[in-house]
Amino acid sequence: MMTTHDSAVHPATATQVDTRAAGVLMLAAAVVSTVFVALDPVVTAATPRAILEGIVANGPMHRTVHAVELACVLSLAFGFTSLAARTGLRRPAVLGACIAYGVGCLAMVGAAITDGFITGDVAAYYLQAGRSVDTGREMIHLCYVVVQDLAATSWFFQAAGVLAMALALLRERGLQRIVGAFGLATGALPPIAIVATWPTMDTAVVVGILSAQMVWNAAAATLLLRRAAPPRSAITLSHGPLAA
């Protein structure tokens, strides 16, 4: 009689997650968001009424740009979460990275809604008869302050998430370690740039931060597009002595 002892099979690990779709989505979001930021119209006016009228005139395109940006933020969040799942959410650094990046995405959603939709509604409201365009101009300025604060908060938390994820990836091998090195470099740039230039973040600073984020997103997407290594399974079978 042949007896078979218990078989030991290693359970599926986090690296088995198929992240190729997330990689495509993350890479597309990185490119599309950069293109649409460049398409965002700018108001150039001197008087309060002209500023409000310019904001209202640019409203349709401005809303379109920020609607696309909102979709890109969600896509990047999905990609980052997929990377975290693939790397292993049970690791404290990876879990912390996922939480920090998620908080940063929420702050960016607030900034995009305020900039893309609320400012236009405020401008249209104060252009109505009996409303003060001077007050409207001050309200628009307040909106821009809120947008700047939310964006800076978003970049800080997203950078913290990237840095934590980079530290986790540096403990791996091959492409993962290379992506981790990119994460350290690109994740450190936004906080340094914000602290060094606050509160006057000009266009060059914003472009620099967005460029650093695009490099990280492209690197992370490249890692997601690669098929994960197959899990290693160990099955142990033992045969007992034959009995008559």
N, C-alpha and C positions, 0 to 999 in steps of 0.2 A: 504494500500500500504506500502510495506517495503522499506525503503531507507537505503543505505549503505554509510557511510562516507568514506573518503579517507583512504586507508590502508597504514600503515607505515612499510616498510620492511627495515631492516638494510642492507646496501650493504656488499658484500663479503669483508672480511678483508684479510690482508697479510698472516695470519696464516693458511689460507685455502690452500696454495700452497702445492702440493704433492711433497715432497722432498726425497722420499725414493730412487729413482733411483740415485739422486745426492749423497745420503749418501753412497750407494754401491760403486759408482765411486770414491768418496773421500777416503773411507777406503781402497779400492784396490790400489789407487795411493800412499797412505801413506806407505803401505807395500812394494809395488813393487819398489818405489823409493829408499827405504832403502836397499833393497836387491841388486839392481843394482849399488848403490854407492859402496857397498862392492866388487862387481865384477869388478870395474874399474881397469885396469892394471896400474902398476906403473913402471916407467923407473928408473933403477938403473945403472948409468954409470958415468964415470969420465971425459972422454974427450969430446969435442964438437961434433966430428963426431959420437962417440958412442951414445951420447944423441939423436942426430937427427935420427940416424938409429933405435934406440929403439922406438922413437915416431912413426916413419913410420911403424915399425913392429907391433906395438900395434894398428895401425890405425883402422882396421876393428872392433875390439872389442870396442875400445874407441868410435868410431862413433855410434855403436849399443847402448852402455850404454847411451850416451847423447841423442840419438833419443828417447829412452824410457823415459829419464828424462824430455825431452821437452813435451812429451805426458802427463806425470804425473803433470807437472806444469799447463798445460791447464786443466787437470781434477780437480786439487785442486782449481784453480780459479773458475771453474764451481760450485764446491761444496760450496765455500765461498760465491759466488754470490747468490746461491740458499738459503743459510742460511740468507743472508741479505734480500732477498725477503720475506722469511718466517717471519723474525723478524719485517720487516716494513721499506721499503726504504724511507718513508717520514720522518722518524726520523733522525735528523741531525747526530747523532753519528753513526748510521748504514750506512747512505750514505757516510759519511767520511771514515768509515772503509772499505767500498767496493772500494772506489777510491784509498786509500792508499795501500790496498792489491793488487789491479790491477797493480799499478805502480811497486810494488815489484816483481810481476810476470813478468812484462816486462823486468825488470833489470835482473832477473834470466834467462830469455830466451836469453838475450845477453851474459851472462856468459856461458851458456851451448853451444851456437853456437861457441863462441870464443874458449872454451876449447876443445870441441869435434870435431870441423871441421877445424877451421882456423889454429890452431897450427899444425895439421898434414899437411896441405897444405904448411905452411911456412917451416916446416922441409923438406918436399920432394923437395921444390924449391931450398933450399940451399945445398942439396946433389947433385944437378946437376953439371956437369963438368963446371969449370970456376967460380963457386960460392964459397964464403968464408964460411966455416963451423963456423968459429969464429963469423962472423956477424950473421949467422943463429942462433947460440946459444944465442946471445944477443937479437935477435928478439923473440925467444921463451920466454926468460925471460920477455920481454915487454908484451907478450901475457898473461903470468901468472900474471903480475901485474894488467893488465886490468881485468882479471877474478876475482882476489881477490877484486878489488874495486867494480866491478859490483855485486859480491856476497854479500859483506858487505852492499852495498846500498839496495839490495833486502831484506836482512834480517832486516834492519832497517825499511823499509816501510811495510813489511809484519807484523813485530812486532807491528808497530803503528796501523795497521788495526785490528790485533787480540785484542790489548788493548782496542781500541774503541768499537769493537763488544762486548768484555767482559763487559764493563761498561753498555752497553745497555741490555745485558742478565741478569746482576745482578739486574736489576729492575723488572725482571719477577719472576716466582715462580717455585718450583720443580726442574726438571732436567735442565731447562734453567739457573737457578741461579747456579747450580753446575758446568755446563759447563762454565759459566762466571767466576767462581772462578779459574777453570783450565786455562782459557784464561789470567787472570791477572798474574798468576804464570809463565806460559810458555812464555807469550808475553814480560815479563820484562827481561827474561834471555838473549836473543840474544844481545840487545843493551849493557847490562852490560858487557857481555863477550867480545864483540868487543872492547869497549872503554878500558877495563882493559888490553887487550893483544895487541892492535894495535901498530905497523903493523905486529907483528910476531904472526899470528894466526896459531898455530900448529894443529896437527891432533886431539888432545884431545878437543880443543876449537870447532873445526868444528863438531866433533861427538856430543859434548854437545848441540850445537845449533840444529843440525838435530834431536837429540833425543827429545828436547823440542818441536820442530815443530811436530814431530810424535805424541806426547801425545795430543797436541791441535787438530791435524787433526782427531785422533781417537775419541776424545771427541765430536768434532763438527759433525763427521759422525754419531755417536750414536744418537745425537739429531735429525739429518736429517732423520734417519731411523725410528724414531717414528712418527706415524700418527698424524697429527695436530688435535687439538681439533675441533670439528664441530662448525661452526659459530653459534652465537646466533641470532635468528631472532625474531623480535617482530611484530606481525600483530594485529592491533587493528581494530575491526569491531564494528560499532555502528548501532543499529537498531532504526529507527524512529517509531513513532506511526503508527498503521495500520489505513488507511483511507478507508472509504467506497467508 
